[in-house]
Amino acid sequence: MTFRARHLLGIEHLAPDEIRTVLDLAETYVDLNRRTVKHSDALSGMTQINMFFENSTRTQASFELAGKRLGADVMNMSVAHSSVKKGETLIDTALTLNAMHPDLLVVRHPASGAVDLLAQKVNCAVLNAGDGRHEHPTQALLDALTIRRAKGRIQRLTVAICGDIAHSRVARSNLILLGKMENRIRLIGPPTLMPSGVADLGCEVYEDMREGLRDCDVVMMLRLQKERMDGGFIPSEREYYHR
């Protein structure tokens, strides 16, 4: 099938059949990673630049390894030592990188919408590796693949998402993806960690963990996103985990 968009900025832009196609393709690379020779030429001759404005060793390493195994020339841009630290704007950075003619930018940024802005200024494909509280589409696709491999399907399941849902871009992307695939979604956590407008999301909301987990097929646990909190959302971590 032909995808409608050249970028992957969020799950909300993907149709259900596009999600299935991505998962089917991902299955082939699961098999490839089990072989002695793990390389493919799918991205041969292409240049991939990883731009991480937030630290994430695991995510950056996974994108670097994936790009190399697919045959791309991969460059990691060290934001800590870049012109961004000297006052260069995101648009300035985008225009500079665009002049290098990369084929793919993998971008993580602490501000929601920053990756979308950058995608408007460059001529290459842009992949969102997480932007603020907005979305983390590749994590949601990976979660969907994990669910499908464990359960044999990604439709019509009861899935519980537990913890700090309000500040989690992973939760947002999973909510969108699971909703597109006709799943029953439960959100479990204290009211202060629920997103605004939760009643309009079409999810079941629980404060009690035992009640919320009853008869669930899949459980997703989220950590406290303390780096995105700007107030006292819970009395203490000890009380939060006790409940």
N, C-alpha and C positions, 0 to 999 in steps of 0.2 A: 504494500500500500504506500501511498505518497502522503507525507505529513504536510499539514497546512502551514506550519510555522518553521522558521529556520532556527529559532532560539528555543531553549528550555528555561523559561523564566518562572514557571509555576505550574502546578498540577491543574489549576483552573482552566488552562488553555488546551488541555488534552481531552479528546473524546474517548469514550470507553474502548472503542476498537483500537485506538492508538496506544492506549495503556496496555492492552493485551498484546499488541505487536511488540512493544518494548520488552515485556516480560518474556515473550517467546524467544526473542533475540538474546536476552540475558541468559536464558537457559543454556544456549549453545556455548556461552562463554564460561558458565559454571563447569561444563564438561572440558572446555579447553584448559582451564586452570588446573585440572587434575592430571593433565598430560605432562610428560617429561619436557617436551618442547611447548612452551606456552605462548609463543608469539604468533601474531596475525599481521597481515599487511593491509588491514581495513583502513588505516589512517596513514599509510605510507606516503611520504612526500609532503605531509601536512605539518604545520607548526602549531603547537598548543602552548599557550601561556597561562600559568596558574597565578592568579592575583588574590592573595588572602590578606584582607585588611583586618581580619580577626585571626588570632592564633588557633590552629587546629591541626595538630600533628597527624592524627589518624586520617582526617578527611583529605588533607593536602597530599599525604603519602599515597593514599588510595588513588587519587586522580593522577598523580605522577606515574605510579606503577601501571595503571590502566592505559594511559596514553602511550607509554613505552611499549607495553605488550601488544598494543594495536598498531605499532609501527610509526607513531608520530615522533617528531622532534619536540621535546618537552623542555620548557624553560620555566623555572620558578622565580617569580618576581618578589624580591625581599622588600616589602613595604616599609619595614622599620628603617631601611637604609635608602629609601627612594626619595624622589622629589616631593612626594606627598607630605613627608615630615617637614619639608621646608616651606610649606604653604601652597603647593600646587593643588589646584582643584581636581575633582574627579573628572570633569570634562576635559581639562588640560591633559590629564593622564590618558584618557581615552583617545584623544586626538593624536598624542605622541605614539601610543601603541598602534593605532590604526595605520600610521605611516610606515610601520614595520611589516604590514601586510600579513598578520597571523591568520590562521584558518579557524582557530577556536580560542576563546577566552573563557577560563573557568574562574568565576569571581565569588568571593565571600566578602560581605561588608556588614558592619554593625547597624547601618541605617536601612530601614525598610524602604524599598523602592529604588535604592541606589543602583542595583544591577539592571533594572529596567531602563533607568536613565542612561547608563553606559551603553546598553544595547542599541539605543537610538542614535548613538554618535559614532558607531563603528560599522565597518562593512563585512565583518566576519560573524560567525555564529557565537552566541554567548550562552553559557550554561551557568545557572544560578546554583551556587554551592551553599546558599543560606544568606538571607538578607534580613537583618534585624528580627522583628517578630513576624515578618510577613510569610515567607515560605522557605521550605527546604525540599524541593521536588525530588532530588535524587535519593534522599533518605526515605521518602515515602514510597518511591518505586522499589527500593531495596526491601523495605518492610513488606510490601505487597508480594514480592517474589518469595520472601521467606514464608509468608502465610500460605501462599499457593503451594509451595513445596511441602509444607507440613500438613496442610489440610486437603490438598488436591484441588482446591478451587479458591477463588477470590470473590465469589458472589454469595449473597444470602447467608452470611455468617453473623453471629452476634459478637461484636468486638468492644471490649472495654478499654478506654484510655484513661489512665489514672495519674494524678499528680498535678503539677503546675501547668495547666492547660492554657491559662491566660497569657503567659509569656513565651510559649513554645511555638516556634515556627514549624517544628516537626509535627506537632499536634495539628496545626492548621492544615498542612499539606495532607496529612493522613485523613483528616475529616473530609476534605474535598474528594480525595481518591476513593475512600471507602464509600462515601455517599454516591459517587458516580457508578460504583459497582454494585449498588443495591444491597448494601449491608445494613444491619441494625447496629447503631452506635450508642454506647453508653459512656458518659463522662462521669468520672468519680473523683471527688476532691472537695475541699472547703469552698464556700461561696466566694471568698476573696481571691481564689485562684482559678475561677471560672471566667471565660471571656465575656465581655459585654454583649448583650443580645443573645445570650445562650438559649433562651426560650424559642428563638426564631431559627435555630440551627437544625431542628428536626431530630434532635438527640434526646435520649433519656438521661436525666441528671440525678446523681446520687451523692449524698455526703457519707453514707455508711458503706465501707468497703465490702463487708460480707454480703450485704444486700445487693450491691451493684455487680458483684462478681458471680452471682448465682446464675448457673446455666450458660455462662459465656463460652464461646469457642476459642477466643483469642484474647489475651491480656497484654496491653502495652503499658509499661511503666516509664514515667518521665521524672527526671531529676528536677530539683528546685533551680530555676534560672535566676540565681541571685544577681548575676551581672546585669540583668535587665529589670530588676526591681528597684523602685525609687521610693519605697515606703515599707511600713510594717504590715505585710500581708498575712503573716502568721505570728502567733505569740512567741514561739521558739521552735527551732528545728526538732528538739527532743519531743515536744508535745505533738508536732506535726507527724513525725514518724510513729509515735505511739498510737495515734488514732488510725 
